[in-house]
Amino acid sequence: MKNIIIIGSGIGGLIASNLLAKKGHKVTIFEAHSMPGGYTAGFYRKGYYFESGTLTFEASASVFKAMKDIGVFEKIDFVKQRIRFVSEDFDGTPENYDDYKKMIYSGFPSDKEKLDTAFSDLDKIVGLWNVDEPMPFLYGGLKMLKSMLPYILSAPKQIKLSKQYGNMTSSEFAARYFEKDSKLFKLFSGFSYPDMPAMFGTGLLAMLTDLWTVKGGMQSWADILAENFRKLGGDLKLNSYVDKIITKNGAAVGVSCKNTVYDADYVISAGDYKKTLLKLLDDKSLIPQALQDNIGRAAVSEGFFTVYLGLNMFNEELSKYMKVPHVFAFDDKTGYDIYNSEDGEFFSKTSASLFSPSMLNPKHAPEGKSSLMLQTMVPYHWMNNWGGGDKEVYGKLKEKAIDAMIDSASRLIPGLKECIEYKDAATPLTYERFTHNTDGASSAWSWNPKKKFYKNTMSVNIETPAKNLYIGSCWAMQIGGVPGALAAAYQCAKKIK
Ligand SMILES: Cc1cc2nc3c(=O)[nH]c(=O)nc-3n(C[C@H](O)[C@H](O)[C@H](O)COP(=O)(O)OP(=O)(O)OC[C@H]3O[C@@H](n4cnc5c(N)ncnc54)[C@H](O)[C@@H]3O)c2cc1C
């Protein structure tokens, strides 16, 4: 039996801790926040429930396998989602990639030829995605080899497409078919994170059949995993920020939290990679200077701005306008630029996604009321990082951004402003405060293929320069997200015998 400390109870930390406790190890989680879950969590304000991070997730085959391995699958009320896409030109709730294509063709009939060429290339990328099987990282031994078989068989195709599209950003991909700044250019380049590799950004369309959420809210998922961990004998320490990872002769031997030292045979950091190595690790001489520079420079994924609204509006009324709980409203205005941190009007130009927790589950709002979240990605360090530390300026910027987002959502939901009885928002600074992810990074490293931290996009990198210190969060993979966290958790659990 090994004594293992896990820093962080996001989905990565919770999965790693359950797997390791199940193997009979002594596992302690240190979580800085008062609740478990990290980005897989939620919170109540004035009787309204809101999500803290992930709204929907993909890669369900991997997620479900993990929950079955741990033994909690039956307890979690996973529900399938469909996203409605709305713009001036189209309005649809596609069930799959083919439906999505039909929706775009119907919105842009005069661009049929250009769309034919773009979609014929996209078909090849989308066809490559296998959303039905768990990732090979989730298996060990022969089973892992078996699960790799489909990837090995499709390797020649994969390599060919990777060479063509692996380092091409979605903007470069879109520019091959559509005039820059045209609506179709924006649509094809802006589907997900800005400047994602075309292989992923556009490939995400394959996932339209594989979008899931949790009816009880993400917090219920985290709570079930935390409860199971405790039943397995694990110790979950909440409100316990780790301020140092202690090493001896180049190996992790414990952590320090609230002036107390806790010994361990292994430490798994299931949170931010940059902070793990540059802030928490006690002996920086273990990290070669080139790596330190690289970590410091490496770009992280964009953060979000989210508005939380409690509405004095019946769910039925909200449903008339939203149709489904999750809506992407594409209406970027002229001048929208995610790289312009100095554009004070950014929020009146950006598109928003709308998500209603109460439409998913009426229990998420008081009787007769409803709830709504408005969300958009934000330029890094917008307006001198939200006011350069000045609280008053921060408040004003936040208020201005909230108003702009509500204005834009009002186009879809008439009378929205008059129904608001609770209102707040989270900036990337809020996300960082609650999860310790650098700049509120929503999915670990930058998605831009030109700014990769790891050479290989699909590799899982749990090792660190310190022996017995592993990364168990989404930061172990370039693609980050829930799949990154899952893969890291499994690799950590396999590593510790
Ligand atoms: C708005 C939004 C939408 C998203 N949508 C999707 C999606 O559709 N699909 C998808 O795959 N992913 C999505 N993601 C990303 C996904 O939520 C995350 O990548 C994933 O949940 C990260 O899990 P994690 O366990 O690696 O880390 P986190 O969830 O970041 O958890 C880290 C935990 O570690 C704790 N911690 C950190 N440092 C310390 C310390 N020193 N001491 C103690 N505790 C510490 C933090 O408090 C936190 O609880 C989204 C994220 C956001 C914000």
The ligand as an ORCA input file, in Angstrom:
! r2SCAN-3c Opt
* xyz 0 1
  C     -17.077     27.018    -19.464
  C     -16.332     25.760    -19.739
  C     -16.814     24.857    -20.677
  C     -16.129     23.663    -20.924
  N     -16.631     22.771    -21.841
  C     -15.998     21.590    -22.063
  C     -16.505     20.616    -22.982
  O     -17.529     20.817    -23.614
  N     -15.808     19.458    -23.145
  C     -14.663     19.197    -22.468
  O     -14.077     18.127    -22.641
  N     -14.147     20.104    -21.590
  C     -14.779     21.285    -21.390
  N     -14.263     22.216    -20.521
  C     -12.970     21.926    -19.913
  C     -13.091     20.951    -18.764
  O     -14.092     21.405    -17.871
  C     -11.771     20.862    -18.008
  O     -10.713     20.669    -18.907
  C     -11.754     19.714    -17.018
  O     -12.924     19.674    -16.244
  C     -10.531     19.888    -16.133
  O     -10.535     18.945    -15.108
  P      -9.243     18.778    -14.208
  O      -9.562     17.753    -13.202
  O      -8.077     18.535    -15.084
  O      -8.981     20.192    -13.518
  P      -9.903     21.279    -12.798
  O     -11.336     21.046    -13.053
  O      -9.307     22.590    -13.168
  O      -9.659     21.005    -11.256
  C      -8.485     21.351    -10.593
  C      -8.781     21.369     -9.097
  O      -7.552     21.498     -8.400
  C      -7.727     22.401     -7.325
  N      -6.406     22.970     -7.022
  C      -5.569     23.588     -7.886
  N      -4.438     23.951     -7.255
  C      -4.565     23.552     -5.969
  C      -3.701     23.631     -4.820
  N      -2.490     24.196     -4.869
  N      -4.147     23.105     -3.650
  C      -5.369     22.495     -3.565
  N      -6.210     22.406     -4.628
  C      -5.804     22.920     -5.817
  C      -8.708     23.435     -7.860
  O      -9.347     24.131     -6.801
  C      -9.649     22.546     -8.666
  O     -10.720     22.072     -7.883
  C     -14.925     23.403    -20.242
  C     -14.438     24.323    -19.300
  C     -15.130     25.491    -19.052
  C     -14.577     26.457    -18.040
*
